[in-house]
Amino acid sequence: MMKYSTTALLSILWCSALPVKGEGPCIKNSDSFDIDGCDYDNFVEGLQEFLDNETTCDHDAKTELRRIYSSTDNAKQAISRACSSAWNSVSTSNFKDIDHRFNNGFMNRYVAGETFLNTDTGSFQGTTEGNNIDNFRDDQATNTIMRGFPSLSQCNYNSIMCCFGRDRQPNDNNGNCADPIDQNCLDADPADNSNLCWIDADHIPLFSDPFAFPNDSEGDIHCHGLAWADDDNHFSSQLRFNNFFYVSLYDHMYTRGYVQPTQDSDNIGMCGCIEDMPKVSRADCTEIEASATFSVSFSDLLKFQVTADNDLDVEFNACQGTNPSNGNDANNDLASYINRLHINGEID
């Protein structure tokens, strides 16, 4: 039998007490880094960049998080809480900040196709509400998180669509409203970009269910939508009402004069969660492109803490999507953008 000296045994015991290389995290107390946006994917990307540049770490960011939080699920939950807290400190605005009349009740009626914004005829240029919308577009719509209102607060499928049936504004090169407005604008049409297929009409008196619109029997309509990721901390989700403001009040109403629902019925809205809207052949689409710096710090006691730098910058662009029927790029199309979000794992 092999015998060991006392010195050899002590040496073995001492070595066995040492941490095995790579078992612990690489990040140290008081280390910090910045990320653009704050959700799990952005966090992992920022941590990976830090590990690549600042340490001699022999594993990737996801492994680092597992070593800090014991599991990937724990890491995702912790990062979600930290990011949510940081997002809550970013400056916010609401629709009353656009115009004091645009309270929750007003906005609920606006998306239903009511209020003077929908029923009046004429240009928004030079009006109080028009100037307010235009000024907000260049200011708070681009640097604050807009809060919503009740009728659009719970969308089951992460998407909102507006379908407009009337053009109320002349001289903007959109739709066929023209001067003199009392002759050429009372029932003018928007530029046609979709077909109304049918309406689930079991709740609408005098409509058969479903109520179909063969060929172009619905007349000219214009549909435009937006969608967002499942993660509440994703830019597209945090800023979905910024996007809705741009699509509805600015780009289509103020700029083009598009208002009112596609059909004359109190039960058919102008804008709504996609599940509540009439079925159409397609819709244009706007997506958010944004940047916002978040500072991440690490401590042995508190783990990762995140603070927002309040430098949010928002732009509005035509959606970049993937055609679900053939896999080709398809831009400015709501269905194709939703498909891209699904392909990227951002919605189920």
TITI-578827 format. One record per residue (C-alpha): residue in one letter; residue number from 1; x, y, z. Coordinates in steps of 0.001 Angstrom, whole numbers, m for minus. Layout:
! TITI-578827
SITE  type  seq       px       py       pz
SITE     A  NUM        X        Y        Z
...
This chain:
! TITI-578827
SITE  type  seq       px       py       pz
SITE     M    1        0        0        0
SITE     M    2     1259     3451     m970
SITE     K    3     2093     5705     1968
SITE     Y    4     2090     9511     2012
SITE     S    5     4188    11757     4145
SITE     T    6     2517    14345     6362
SITE     T    7     3811    17096     4091
SITE     A    8     2354    15437      981
SITE     L    9    m1044    14948     2649
SITE     L   10    m1198    18609     3714
SITE     S   11     m254    19654      204
SITE     I   12    m3062    17551    m1291
SITE     L   13    m5626    18890     1185
SITE     W   14    m4503    22494      520
SITE     C   15    m4804    22074    m3235
SITE     S   16    m8247    20497    m2984
SITE     A   17    m9504    23564    m1069
SITE     L   18    m8579    25910    m3894
SITE     P   19   m11405    26960    m6299
SITE     V   20   m11280    25123    m9575
SITE     K   21   m10610    27507   m12432
SITE     G   22   m13817    28595   m14157
SITE     E   23   m16273    27519   m11450
SITE     G   24   m16987    31061   m10215
SITE     P   25   m18044    34226   m12035
SITE     C   26   m15479    36422   m13706
SITE     I   27   m17098    39766   m12925
SITE     K   28   m15875    41422    m9745
SITE     N   29   m17354    43656    m7090
SITE     S   30   m17864    47241    m8411
SITE     D   31   m17416    46271   m12073
SITE     S   32   m19772    48138   m14425
SITE     F   33   m20731    48420   m18091
SITE     D   34   m23339    50122   m20281
SITE     I   35   m26038    48580   m22464
SITE     D   36   m28319    50020   m25149
SITE     G   37   m31839    49214   m24060
SITE     C   38   m32595    46933   m21143
SITE     D   39   m34033    43481   m21726
SITE     Y   40   m32496    40031   m21358
SITE     D   41   m30971    39896   m24830
SITE     N   42   m29442    43378   m24602
SITE     F   43   m28136    42582   m21148
SITE     V   44   m26449    39373   m22325
SITE     E   45   m24923    41223   m25287
SITE     G   46   m23551    43988   m23043
SITE     L   47   m22183    41536   m20494
SITE     Q   48   m20514    39506   m23253
SITE     E   49   m18808    42636   m24581
SITE     F   50   m17599    43460   m21070
SITE     L   51   m16217    39949   m20539
SITE     D   52   m14460    40016   m23910
SITE     N   53   m12850    43405   m23321
SITE     E   54   m12223    43640   m19598
SITE     T   55   m11453    40131   m18348
SITE     T   56    m9691    36900   m19263
SITE     C   57   m12898    34968   m18742
SITE     D   58   m12988    31465   m20213
SITE     H   59   m16785    31251   m20601
SITE     D   60   m19584    33260   m22204
SITE     A   61   m22106    35702   m20737
SITE     K   62   m24933    33179   m20326
SITE     T   63   m22626    30865   m18381
SITE     E   64   m21553    33833   m16266
SITE     L   65   m25168    34569   m15406
SITE     R   66   m25834    30939   m14482
SITE     R   67   m22867    31007   m12118
SITE     I   68   m24149    34177   m10465
SITE     Y   69   m27837    33209   m10239
SITE     S   70   m27603    29366   m10172
SITE     S   71   m29835    28903   m13252
SITE     T   72   m30864    30560   m16482
SITE     D   73   m34445    31004   m15247
SITE     N   74   m33242    32752   m12102
SITE     A   75   m30996    34983   m14206
SITE     K   76   m33815    35945   m16559
SITE     Q   77   m36109    36794   m13653
SITE     A   78   m33463    38871   m11890
SITE     I   79   m32557    40781   m15051
SITE     S   80   m36224    41340   m15855
SITE     R   81   m36771    42874   m12407
SITE     A   82   m33657    45040   m12662
SITE     C   83   m34547    46278   m16143
SITE     S   84   m38177    46909   m15231
SITE     S   85   m37074    49023   m12285
SITE     A   86   m34697    50987   m14499
SITE     W   87   m37346    51564   m17197
SITE     N   88   m39665    52921   m14502
SITE     S   89   m37241    55780   m13902
SITE     V   90   m37278    56955   m17537
SITE     S   91   m39324    60098   m18186
SITE     T   92   m42905    59448   m19267
SITE     S   93   m45707    61308   m21007
SITE     N   94   m49363    60673   m21818
SITE     F   95   m51882    61799   m24408
SITE     K   96   m52971    64766   m22280
SITE     D   97   m49426    66086   m22685
SITE     I   98   m50193    66423   m26399
SITE     D   99   m53401    68382   m25840
SITE     H  100   m55221    68858   m22536
SITE     R  101   m58412    67583   m24186
SITE     F  102   m56888    64200   m25023
SITE     N  103   m57758    62470   m21742
SITE     N  104   m58510    58747   m21433
SITE     G  105   m62200    59123   m22236
SITE     F  106   m61459    61290   m25268
SITE     M  107   m58889    58829   m26602
SITE     N  108   m61271    55902   m26088
SITE     R  109   m63831    57756   m28214
SITE     Y  110   m61213    58822   m30772
SITE     V  111   m60178    55238   m31575
SITE     A  112   m63874    54344   m31844
SITE     G  113   m64172    56928   m34644
SITE     E  114   m65769    59670   m32587
SITE     T  115   m64747    63175   m31332
SITE     F  116   m64323    66294   m33437
SITE     L  117   m60996    64951   m34723
SITE     N  118   m62958    62394   m36735
SITE     T  119   m66213    64175   m37484
SITE     D  120   m64946    67628   m38532
SITE     T  121   m63761    68303   m42068
SITE     G  122   m60806    70473   m43028
SITE     S  123   m57091    70854   m42516
SITE     F  124   m55232    70353   m39240
SITE     Q  125   m52487    72721   m40364
SITE     G  126   m52464    75867   m38240
SITE     T  127   m55108    74595   m35780
SITE     T  128   m54487    74328   m32042
SITE     E  129   m54729    70533   m32048
SITE     G  130   m52656    70265   m35209
SITE     N  131   m49861    72421   m33801
SITE     N  132   m49950    70479   m30533
SITE     I  133   m49617    67148   m32359
SITE     D  134   m46819    68439   m34568
SITE     N  135   m44879    69874   m31610
SITE     F  136   m45269    66683   m29582
SITE     R  137   m43980    64621   m32523
SITE     D  138   m40705    66543   m32485
SITE     D  139   m40334    66543   m28710
SITE     Q  140   m41797    64125   m26153
SITE     A  141   m42739    61434   m28671
SITE     T  142   m39004    60985   m29250
SITE     N  143   m37609    61207   m25708
SITE     T  144   m40243    59919   m23242
SITE     I  145   m42170    56695   m22735
SITE     M  146   m45803    57352   m23635
SITE     R  147   m48442    55797   m21399
SITE     G  148   m51627    54432   m22939
SITE     F  149   m55345    54533   m22250
SITE     P  150   m57911    51868   m21302
SITE     S  151   m59345    50730   m24630
SITE     L  152   m55917    49709   m25991
SITE     S  153   m54340    48541   m22743
SITE     Q  154   m54942    44792   m23083
SITE     C  155   m54174    43430   m26552
SITE     N  156   m54027    39629   m26667
SITE     Y  157   m51848    39445   m29780
SITE     N  158   m49338    42267   m29211
SITE     S  159   m50626    44360   m32099
SITE     I  160   m52840    47350   m32866
SITE     M  161   m54333    48236   m36234
SITE     C  162   m56134    51305   m37548
SITE     C  163   m58323    51163   m40639
SITE     F  164   m59460    54549   m41928
SITE     G  165   m62481    55144   m44128
SITE     R  166   m62422    58903   m44789
SITE     D  167   m60036    61670   m45836
SITE     R  168   m60939    64961   m44145
SITE     Q  169   m57942    67131   m45159
SITE     P  170   m57213    68768   m48540
SITE     N  171   m53880    69834   m50058
SITE     D  172   m51645    67122   m48546
SITE     N  173   m51219    64830   m51588
SITE     N  174   m52911    61963   m49745
SITE     G  175   m56439    60717   m50425
SITE     N  176   m58896    62582   m52635
SITE     C  177   m60170    65343   m50326
SITE     A  178   m59834    68661   m52181
SITE     D  179   m60944    72277   m52084
SITE     P  180   m63621    73430   m51883
SITE     I  181   m64139    71087   m48962
SITE     D  182   m67918    71583   m48821
SITE     Q  183   m68105    69955   m52263
SITE     N  184   m65067    67665   m52489
SITE     C  185   m64241    66596   m48954
SITE     L  186   m67337    65587   m47014
SITE     D  187   m67138    61927   m48069
SITE     A  188   m63652    61758   m49561
SITE     D  189   m61598    58566   m49584
SITE     P  190   m58133    57752   m48252
SITE     A  191   m55527    56150   m50493
SITE     D  192   m56590    52509   m50845
SITE     N  193   m54049    49988   m49509
SITE     S  194   m56205    47070   m48323
SITE     N  195   m59438    45133   m48782
SITE     L  196   m62030    44638   m46080
SITE     C  197   m62748    40892   m46051
SITE     W  198   m65439    40383   m43429
SITE     I  199   m66709    41541   m40066
SITE     D  200   m67551    39255   m37153
SITE     A  201   m71010    40730   m36797
SITE     D  202   m72833    38579   m34275
SITE     H  203   m72840    41582   m31907
SITE     I  204   m73947    44150   m34516
SITE     P  205   m77687    44655   m35147
SITE     L  206   m78801    44407   m38796
SITE     F  207   m75534    42727   m39868
SITE     S  208   m75440    39054   m40815
SITE     D  209   m72568    37085   m39279
SITE     P  210   m70050    37084   m40761
SITE     F  211   m70759    40134   m42917
SITE     A  212   m68594    39831   m46039
SITE     F  213   m67341    42421   m48538
SITE     P  214   m66682    40725   m51903
SITE     N  215   m64347    42371   m54404
SITE     D  216   m64030    46086   m53577
SITE     S  217   m67535    46573   m52233
SITE     E  218   m66237    48242   m49066
SITE     G  219   m64819    51188   m51050
SITE     D  220   m61355    52666   m50519
SITE     I  221   m59855    52006   m47087
SITE     H  222   m56414    52493   m45591
SITE     C  223   m55027    50199   m42859
SITE     H  224   m51853    50625   m40819
SITE     G  225   m50621    48823   m37708
SITE     L  226   m47891    48161   m35188
SITE     A  227   m46747    45211   m33089
SITE     W  228   m44435    44572   m30164
SITE     A  229   m42427    41854   m28436
SITE     D  230   m43642    39716   m25527
SITE     D  231   m40909    41025   m23218
SITE     D  232   m42262    44128   m21466
SITE     N  233   m38716    45509   m21332
SITE     H  234   m38177    45350   m25107
SITE     F  235   m38054    48722   m26871
SITE     S  236   m41055    47821   m29032
SITE     S  237   m43177    47039   m25969
SITE     Q  238   m42072    49928   m23795
SITE     L  239   m42657    52382   m26656
SITE     R  240   m45782    50911   m28250
SITE     F  241   m47895    53968   m27426
SITE     N  242   m45239    56264   m28874
SITE     N  243   m45672    54192   m32019
SITE     F  244   m49463    54356   m31791
SITE     F  245   m49329    58144   m31439
SITE     Y  246   m47163    58363   m34535
SITE     V  247   m49288    55998   m36621
SITE     S  248   m52692    57381   m35682
SITE     L  249   m52588    61004   m34607
SITE     Y  250   m49475    62184   m36452
SITE     D  251   m48761    60216   m39608
SITE     H  252   m52321    59473   m40673
SITE     M  253   m54568    62097   m39092
SITE     Y  254   m52390    65213   m38891
SITE     T  255   m50271    64534   m41981
SITE     R  256   m52818    62879   m44289
SITE     G  257   m56223    63674   m42771
SITE     Y  258   m57302    60019   m42491
SITE     V  259   m60117    59499   m39989
SITE     Q  260   m63217    57440   m39092
SITE     P  261   m63846    53687   m39403
SITE     T  262   m64256    51825   m42663
SITE     Q  263   m67981    51237   m42098
SITE     D  264   m70732    53398   m40642
SITE     S  265   m71468    51436   m37472
SITE     D  266   m71062    52269   m33789
SITE     N  267   m69789    48706   m33302
SITE     I  268   m66846    48963   m35704
SITE     G  269   m63861    50909   m34406
SITE     M  270   m61270    52921   m36302
SITE     C  271   m58316    51634   m34255
SITE     G  272   m58132    48689   m31905
SITE     C  273   m56319    45605   m30749
SITE     I  274   m55945    43374   m33794
SITE     E  275   m58353    40777   m32397
SITE     D  276   m61105    43413   m32193
SITE     M  277   m60710    44807   m35699
SITE     P  278   m62447    43738   m38940
SITE     K  279   m60549    41194   m41040
SITE     V  280   m58571    42832   m43849
SITE     S  281   m56222    41604   m46565
SITE     R  282   m53198    43564   m45328
SITE     A  283   m51968    46629   m43446
SITE     D  284   m48944    48899   m43634
SITE     C  285   m46687    48908   m40580
SITE     T  286   m44431    51188   m38536
SITE     E  287   m41753    49965   m36136
SITE     I  288   m39732    51687   m33434
SITE     E  289   m35989    52257   m33740
SITE     A  290   m34682    53516   m30429
SITE     S  291   m31616    53913   m28254
SITE     A  292   m31324    54417   m24508
SITE     T  293   m28278    53959   m22299
SITE     F  294   m28561    51862   m19147
SITE     S  295   m25666    51575   m16696
SITE     V  296   m25123    48167   m15092
SITE     S  297   m23107    47684   m11910
SITE     F  298   m22254    44511   m10019
SITE     S  299   m21792    43893    m6315
SITE     D  300   m21226    40640    m4463
SITE     L  301   m24194    41410    m2216
SITE     L  302   m26806    42859    m4601
SITE     K  303   m25608    41234    m7837
SITE     F  304   m26555    43327   m10906
SITE     Q  305   m28181    46731   m10490
SITE     V  306   m29331    48836   m13456
SITE     T  307   m29938    52581   m13770
SITE     A  308   m31239    54528   m16773
SITE     D  309   m29267    57476   m18137
SITE     N  310   m32483    59142   m19426
SITE     D  311   m31104    59692   m22937
SITE     L  312   m33951    57953   m24791
SITE     D  313   m34087    58670   m28522
SITE     V  314   m36943    57295   m30644
SITE     E  315   m37370    57115   m34411
SITE     F  316   m40267    55727   m36453
SITE     N  317   m39566    53629   m39544
SITE     A  318   m41369    51377   m41980
SITE     C  319   m41367    47826   m40603
SITE     Q  320   m38768    45378   m41847
SITE     G  321   m40472    41998   m42089
SITE     T  322   m40331    38472   m43474
SITE     N  323   m43122    37287   m45757
SITE     P  324   m44717    34276   m44024
SITE     S  325   m45658    32657   m47344
SITE     N  326   m42215    32580   m48967
SITE     G  327   m39606    33768   m46435
SITE     N  328   m38583    36786   m48512
SITE     D  329   m38020    40245   m47092
SITE     A  330   m41249    42221   m46986
SITE     N  331   m41238    45775   m45704
SITE     N  332   m44071    48026   m44552
SITE     D  333   m46357    45032   m43990
SITE     L  334   m47852    44251   m40589
SITE     A  335   m48204    40475   m41040
SITE     S  336   m44617    40182   m42268
SITE     Y  337   m43314    42206   m39310
SITE     I  338   m45205    40028   m36831
SITE     N  339   m43731    36992   m38585
SITE     R  340   m40238    38435   m38160
SITE     L  341   m40853    38967   m34434
SITE     H  342   m41903    35312   m34221
SITE     I  343   m38867    34077   m36176
SITE     N  344   m36602    36092   m33863
SITE     G  345   m38231    34505   m30801
SITE     E  346   m39652    37822   m29629
SITE     I  347   m43273    36647   m29685
SITE     D  348   m44720    33165   m29293
